[in-house]
């Protein structure tokens, strides 16, 4: 059986949860062999409706019998169902491999009833404790404090070194996602990085430069930190 999965990457360890109309690639996975084919979808500067139509056609041509995706509009879902494809939507916080394994083991319910990880807040800061301050807006992120807001226990997550600010931003997004962060607190973030994190169901909020991790988390829990602007 072939299953199409909206993903944030091109291999089985990529994260799921990308909204259907904003996904730039789908993995078409053979559930018996776990062999996969990447189907690319042009998303830049295109109307989401056109992106969705292109994706539906591309998936159908590959012979997919089911689609696992993040949020999806009813019209797109109904179109694929009319083509004989089962649609499992609002899926996230797991890898493509995990989604396929759960689908094989228990069908759509096993995938959709996945219990997400508890909230973890990644604070972009320089330092190794809760008194570390958020990085300056013009500085690349070199590490996160990954904090459990219920217990305030934390760990330091290092970001892979980079040769440019743009590359550093990409590495920071990957580090936060791989660490299981559900929220990222930072003083500034590139719009494309915000979009990538949101596609993975990770919220991005802004704290004033120089705010301690402890104070930033307290402000977030009180609902005082604004969300980062969208593209």
N, C-alpha and C positions, 0 to 999 in steps of 0.2 A: 504494500500500500504506500502511496506517495502522499506526504503531508507537507503543505507549505507553511512556513513559520516566518512571521515578520520579526526581523532581528536587527540588532545594532552592530552586527559584524558579519563576517563571512565564513565562520566555522561553527561547529557544534557547541563551543564554549562561549559563544556570543550571548548577550542578554536578550531576552524577549521583552515584550511590553511596548514596542513601538506602535503608535497609532497607525491604522491601516493607510490613511491618506497622506501620511508623512514619512512612510518607510521607504528608504532608498534601495533596499535589497530584501529579498526573501530567500530562505533556504528551502529547497525542495528536497525532502529527506525520505529515503526508502526506509520504512519502519523495520524491515527485516534485516537489512545489511548495515543501516546507518550511513550509507553512502549518500552524499548530498551534492546538489547542483545549485549554484548561486544565480538568481535571476535579478538583474539590476533594473531599477526603476528610476527614471529621471524625475527628480523632485524640485530642483532649483528653479525658481521664478515661474512655476507653473501653478495653475489653479488646482487645489486639492481634489476637485471632482475629476479633472483630467488625469491626475496622478492615479486616483483610485481606478478609473476605467482602464488605464494602461496596465495596472497591476492585475486586475481581474483577468484581462485577456492573456497576459503573460503566464499567469498561474494555470489558467484553463489549458493553454497550449502544452504545458508540461504534464498534463494528465493528473493533477492533484485531485484527490478525493476528499480532502479535508484541509481547512485553513485554521491555524492557531495564530491569534493576533492580539494586540492591545485593543484600545477603543476603536470602534468602527461604526459608521453611520448605518442606520437601518436599511437605507436604499441599497447600499453596497452588499450588506449581509443578505438581503432578500434576492439580489441578483445572483449571487454565488449559490445560494440554496436552490434557485430555479435551475441552475446548471448542474445540480446533483452533488454539490460540495457541502459537506458539513462545516459549519463555522463555529469555532470555539473562541469567544471574544473576551475582552477585559482580562487578559492573561498578562502576568508580569512577575518580576522579582524571582525569576529562575532562568537558567540557561536553556538554549534550544535543546540540548541533549536531555535535560531534566524534563522539559515539556513533552518531548517525544516519548520518553520512558513512561511518564505518567499516563499519557494518552493510550499507549499500548496496554498498560496494566489495568486501567480502569475507565477508559473513555473520557469524554468531555468533563464529567463531574470530577474525576480525579485531578484534572488539570485546573479547573476553575476553583475548586475547593482547597487549593494549596494555601497553607497558612503562611503569610509573609513573615519575614524576619522582624523582630521588634525594632522600634525606631532607634536609629543611631545617627548622631549628628557629627558631621565632619567639619571642623573649624580650621580654615586655612590660616595658619599662624606659625611664627618662629618661636620654638621653645618646646619643652618637654613636660610641661605641667599646665594646670588650668589657669595659671597667671600669665601664660604666654599671650602676647597680643596679636591681633589680626595683622596680616601683612599689609604693607603699603600698596597703594593701587598700581604703582609702576614697577613693583617687584614681582618676579615669577614665584609661583607657589612651590616651595621645596618640601613641605611636609604638612600633614593634617594631624590634628588631635581628634581621634574618633571616640566620641563620648556617648555613654548610655545615660540619657537624661534622667532616668529613674534612680539610678544608683550613683551617678556622676563618676563611675569608674571609666578609665580611658586607656587608650594605647596610642602610640605615635606611629603614623603611617608615612613612610618616606615616599617622595615622588622621584621617579627616575630623572636623572640630570638630562638637560637638553641644551642644544646649541642656539636656540632662539626662543623668544617669548611665546610665539605661536606654538612651537613644538612643546614647550613647557606646559602650556595650557592643555594640550591634548593629553600629555602624560598625567596631569593632575586629574582630569576627568576620568581616565582609566583607573587611576589609583583609588579615587573615591568610590567608583562603581564596584571595583573588585573587593574593596574592603566591606561592602555591604551597607554603605551610607544610604539613608533615606532622605536626609537633609544636608545641604552644604551651606555653611555660613562663611561669607567672604566679604572683603571690602569692595571688590570689583571683579567682574568676570566678562570675558568676551561673549558677545551674543550667540555665536555659533556653539560655544561650549555650554551655555545655558540651555540651548535647544537640545543638545545631545543628552544632557543630564535629565531634562524633563521628559525626553522620549523614553528614558529608562525609569520613569516614575520617581525621579529624585528631585525634590524641591530645592530651589536656590533662593536664599535670602541674603540681604545686604546688611552688614554691621559697620558702623563708623570705623575708619582706620584707627588702629591703636587700642581697640576695645579688647579687654582680656577675654579669653575663651569662656571663663566662668560667667562674666557679665553678659557676653553675647548669648549664651545658652539661656540664661535667665530672661533676657529680653525676648528671645524667640518664644519661650514658653508662655510669656505674657502676651504674645501676639503683637509686639511692638516693632518688629523688624519688617521692612518692606520687601516684597519679592523683587527679584531682578527683572528688568524690562525684557519683553519678548522681542524677537526679530521684527 
